[in-house]
Amino acid sequence: MSRSHPQTVHRRRVFYIPGYDPIHPRRYRELYRKEGAAQAEISGYDIALSPGDSEAHYGWKVDAKIDGQPVHADVSVLVWSDIVRDSMDTSIAATYAQMLRTAWTYIASGALRRLMRLRKGPVIAALYPVGMLVVQLIIALLASVLAVLGVRALFELFMRTAVSPLLPPMGDTGMSVFFAIAVASGTLLCMIAGVVAGYAVLRWFKARDGKFFAYYLMHDYAYSAQLRGANPAPLEARMTEFQDAIAQVLQEDVEEVLVVGHSSGAHLAVSILADLIRAGQVPDDGPALSFLSLGQVVPMVSFLPEAHRLRADLQYLSMRDELAWVDVTAPGDGCAFALCDPVAVSGVAPDTKRWPLVFSAQFTKSLSPERWAKLRWRFFRLHFQYLCAFDRPLDYDYFQITAGPMTLGARYAGRPPSKSRIDVPVSKYTSIAA
């Protein structure tokens, strides 16, 4: 790097940008507490948490002693869960409408086909909510049919056994009117029963989406696709707030400002950091600025037609010497575009590209066979493994990165990228913002 940045860290500010997650950020604090303690015991260092004192952002303090060196870190979660919850606050019918619009966006644009060329795992994960919602709808329709047949049979039995014997003699006209009313009444009852039964089934599935994740994932993909890759205005406003928060701590007496973007949070971080550098908010003599992207799903957005801003930010950030950018994924994570260089596959890699350094967390090697056997089919849990302890750690350790005595750039200086990384342009859309 042409700029002179600190290599050793005593004080660090960490900003964690979560993915599309409606959960309170305390989830990440408790995860850090539990998994940090586990990793410290495995790796032989000390790490302890205490409450944060920032009123602006939810966070915590970390005091660690790693390799004999004490380090203090202040961790802040850049929260956008309220935006996520608002986007998920839709009816069942609206969710199915989202499903149709989102599927059409990815299919008609050709993005789905090209994404399949990269990694089938995350595309299957994207198709899962579509398939699950369709299955739920089929079950609801079957329940409706059964309800209609059941009510019809009961109504006919009631008419034969309870009503007909009590009817007085009527003329042809009277009987015709009576049976017309009876048929209409029976049809209405059947329709009501069918609608109620079908809706009840759909409500049952939605109420248990914590097990099925169909609605959650559908809202996730729909959020990115609603503007064909462009960011909604509320998200852009929140990203500006995040930029200001990072800019402020770059003026503090710390050795490193580390931004961690997980899952969808990775592409938010790309744009935030690009805007930060463009605005001249990274001081030449300030702390090292580092960016760690984990389990990124950048192509799900950058491959869409209107993702001009994201593609421009990817290209811009990949050339800058104001920061160090490391991208960590793992083929065992079926929800991420593992080892896909987000700049290169998006078709915007410049000749002067220097970032990111792409390598694998190697779940199958850094987790023991016993641990891997327990986790390998828990796809959503594995998507968070980057934030967790490894019982056979290699050169990726989330807690040494966030609380250890070396900057991200120094830690991985000279580290070669994974040989199996994918760095060929695949996206059909390569236009960038002016």
N, C-alpha and C positions, 0 to 999 in steps of 0.2 A: 504494500500500500504506500502511496506517495505521501500521505499525511502521517504525522507522528501522533499516535494514540497510545494511551497507557496499555500495558500488557498484563500488569499485575493488579488485582482488585482487592481493596479493603472494604469499599462501600459500593453498593450496586443498587440501581433502581430497575425494577422489573415491571413491565406492563404485559399482562396476559389478556389476549383478545380471544374469547371463546367463539366457537362456531354457532350455528343456528340452534340455540338452546334456550327454552323458556324458564329454566330452573334458576333459583336464587344463587348468586355467586358463592354463598357459603359452601356449596357443594365442592368447589374447587379448593377452598381452604382446607376442608376436612380431608379431601383426597391428598393434598400436599402433606398434611400432618401425618396421616396414616402411612402413605407410601414413602415419605421421606424418612420416617423412623425405621421402616423396614429396610430401605436401601442403606441407611447409615449402619445398621447392625450387620448387614451382609458385607459392606465394603470397608468397615472399620473407621468411620469418622463420626463426628458429633454434629447434630443438627437439632435446633429447637425453635419453636414458633411462639410468638406473642401477638397480642392484638395490635392492629394498625391504628394510626392516629390521624389518618387523612379523612377529612370530612367530605371531600369531593368524590372519592372513589373507594369502593369496598376493597379492603386488603388486609395484609398481615405483615409482621416483621419476622425475619429469619436471622438467627445467629448460628453460624456454623464454624467448625474447626476442621478443615480438610487439608491433608498433607502438612499438618502442623501449623497452618496459618489461619488466624481468625478472620472471618468475613461477615459483614452485616449487609443484609439485603432488605429493601422495602418492596413488597410485591403489591401491585394494584391490579384489580380486574377492571377492564374497560367494558362496562356493562351495556349491552343492547338487548337484554332479555325482554324488556318491556315492549320493544318494537316487535320482537319475535312473537310474544303473546298476542299483541294486537293483530298480527297477520294470521294467527291461528284461530282467532275468534270468528269463526264462520259456521254456517249451518251445514248439515249433512249434504243438502242439495248443492250448496255453493262449493263444497269440497269436491263433489263429483264433476261440477263444471270446471273447477281448477284442473282436475285430472285430464279432462278432454283438451283444454287449452294448452296445458304443459306438454302433453304427449304430442299434440300437433306442432308446437313450437320446435321441439327437438327433432321430430321426424321430417317435417316439411323443410326445415333449414339444412338438413343433412348432417346436423351435429351428432345425432345418435349413432349414425353409421360410422362416423369418423372416431367418435369416442370408443366404440367397440374395437377399433384398430389399436388403441393404446392399451387399455386394460378392461377385460370383461367383468372383473369383480365389481368395481364401482358402478358400471352400467347395469349389472344385474341388481345391485342394491337400489339403483334408481327405478328399475322396472318392478321391484318387489312391491312397493305400495300400490302401483297400478294393478298388478295381479291380485293382491290381497283385497283391494277395494272391489274389484270385479267379482271375486269369489264371495265376498260379503253380500254384494248385490244379488247374486244368483241365489244364495241361501235365503235372502229376504224375499225374493220372488217366489221361491218354492214354498216358503212359509205362507205367503199370500195366497197361493193356489190352494194349499191344504186348508187354509182358513175358509176360503170361498166354498170349497167342496163340502167342508164340514158344516158350515152354516146353512148351505143349501139343503143338505140332507136332513138336518134338524128342522128346518122350516117346512119342508115337504111332509115330514113325519107329523109335525104339529098340525098342519092343515088337514091331513087325512084322519088323524085320530082324535083331535080335539075340536077342530072347527067344523068340519063337514057334517058330523052327526048333529050338530046344533043348528044348522042352517034351516030356515023354513023353506017350503017350496017356493021357487021363484021361476018366473018365465025365462025364456031364452035371453031376452034383453038384460034382465036382472042378473042372470048368471054370467053373462058376458062381461058386464061391468064389474061384478064381484071378482071374477078371475083376473081381469085386467089390473084391478087394484092390488090383488094378491101377488101377481107376478111382479108388479112394480115395487111393491114393498119388499118382496123377497130379494129382488135384484139389488135394491138399495142396501139392505142388510148385508148381503154378500160383499158388495163393494166396500162398505165401511169396515167389515171384518178383515177383508184383504189388505186394505190400506193400514189399518191399525196393526195387524200382525207383521207386515213388512217393515213398517216404521219401528216397531218395537225391537225387531231383530237388529236393524241398523243402529238403533240407540244402544242396544246391548253391546255391540261390537265397539262403538265409539267410546262408551264408558270404560271399556277394558283395553284402550289403545296403549296403555302402559306395558301391556304384554305383546301386542301385535305390531305397534309402531307404524301402522299404515297411514293414519291421519298425520302423525308427526312428520314422517318422511315426505309425504305428499306436499304438505305445506312448505317444507324445506326446499324442495326442487321447484315448486310453483313460485316461491318468493324470488328466486333468481331468474325464472323464466318469464315472469309477468310483464317485464319491459324488455324482453329478448336480450338480456345481458346488461342493461343499464341499471344503475342503482336508483331505487326509489328516493324521493326527496327527503323523507324523515331519516333514512339511513345516511345520506350524504351530510345532513346537518349534524348527526351524531359523530360521524367520522371527522368532521372539522373540530368538534369538541375534543376528540381524542388527540388530534394533531396538536392542538393548543396545550394539552396536558403534557405531552411528550416534550414539546418545545420548552416548556417551563422547567422541567427537571434537567434538561440539557445545560441549564445555567447553574445547576447546583454543584456542590463540591463532592462529586462522586467520580469513580474511575470508569464506570460503564453504565450505559442505559441500554437495557436489553428488552426488545419487543418480541414476544412470543405469540405467533398466530397459529391457532389450532383449527384444523378442518376448514370450514367456511371463513373463520377468522383470519386465515392466511391471506386470502385475496383482499380482505379489508385492509390488512396491514400493509400489503404492497402499495395500495393507493394512498394510504395515510402517510407512509414514509416517503413516497415519491413527492407528494405535495409538500411535506416538511422540508425536503432538500431543495425543491424548486423555490420555496419561499425564503431561502437563505437562513433557515432557523437552526442550522447545525454549525456551531462555532468551530473554527479551525483549531483552537486550543482547548476545546472542551473534552468531555468524556468520550470514550469509544462508543459509537453507536452500532449496535448489533441487532440482527434480525434472525430469529429461529422460526422457520415454518415447519409445522408438524402435521403429518397426515393430511396434506393439502388436497383439495378438490378443485384447484384452479381451472382445469379444462372444462368442467361442467358449466362455467360461466364464460371463460375466454373464447370458447368455440361458438358462442351465440352471435348472431349478426350485429347486435347493437352494443356489444361489449367494447366499444372503441376506447373508452377511458381506461379500462383494465388493461387492454393490450398495450396502450401507450405507456402506462405506468410500469408494466412488466419490462418493456424495452428500456425505459429510462433507468429504472432501478438496477438493471443488470449491468450497467456501465459505470456506476458511481463508485468513487473511492471514499465517500463519506461514511460508508458502513461496511460491515462484513455480513454476508447473508449465507446461512447454511440451511439446506432443506433436507429434512429427515423423514423418510417414510419406511415402509416395510411391506414386502409382498404378502406377508401374512395378514395384513390389514386389508380386508376386502372392500372397505368403504373409501379407500384413498387411491389416488393415482400413483401407485408405488413406483419410485425411481423414474418418474416422468419429469424431466426438466420442464418446469412450467413456462419458461420463456421460450425455449426451443420448440416444444411441441405446439405452442400457440402461433408459431410461424413469424415471430417478431424478434428473433435473436440478431443483434447487430454484430458487425465484424469485431467491434471492440468489447464484446461481452466478456465479463469476468465473474458474474454471479448468476445463479447460486451454486455453491458447492453441494452436489447431490450425492447422498449416500444412504445406505440402508441401516436401520436399527437391528436388523437380523434377528427377528423374533425367534426363529427356530434354533439359533445358536446361543442367544443371550438369555433365553429361558430354558430351564432344565426340561428334559423329556417329560417328566411328570407334570410340571407346570404347564408346558405347551399342550399336553393332552387335555388338561382341564379347560384351557382357554380357546383352543383352535376353532371350535364351532360357535363360540360366543362372539359373533361378529361385531356387535356394538361395543362390547367390553374391550375388544382388541383395538378398536379405533381410539381408545383412551390409554392404551398401554404406554404410549410415549411419555405420559405424565406419571407413570407408575414405576415401581421397583422391578429390577431384573435380578434373578437369583444367580445368573451367570453373566454379569455385566462385561461388555466389551468396551469400545471407546465412546459409546453413547450413554450418558448418565444425566438425566434431567436435573438432578439435584446438584451435581457438580457444576453444571452449566449455570444454574440460577443462583447457587450459593457458594461456589468454589472460588479459588484465588486467581483464576485466569480468565481473561476476556474470551469471548467466543472466537474471535479471529486468531488469538494466540493459541487457543486450545487446538484448533484444527489447521493451523499453519502447516503447509506441506502435505496435508492429508489428501490423497488422491480421491477423486470421485469413484463411485462404484462402477465397475466395468460393465455391469448389466443395465446401466441407466439408459433411458430412451431419450434421445436428443435430436430426433428428426422432426421436421415440421409436418404436422398432420392437419391442422385446422384449415378449413375452407376460407374462413374470414380472417384477414390479417390487417384490415384497416385500423388506423389508430386515430385518436383525437388530435385535433390541430393544436 
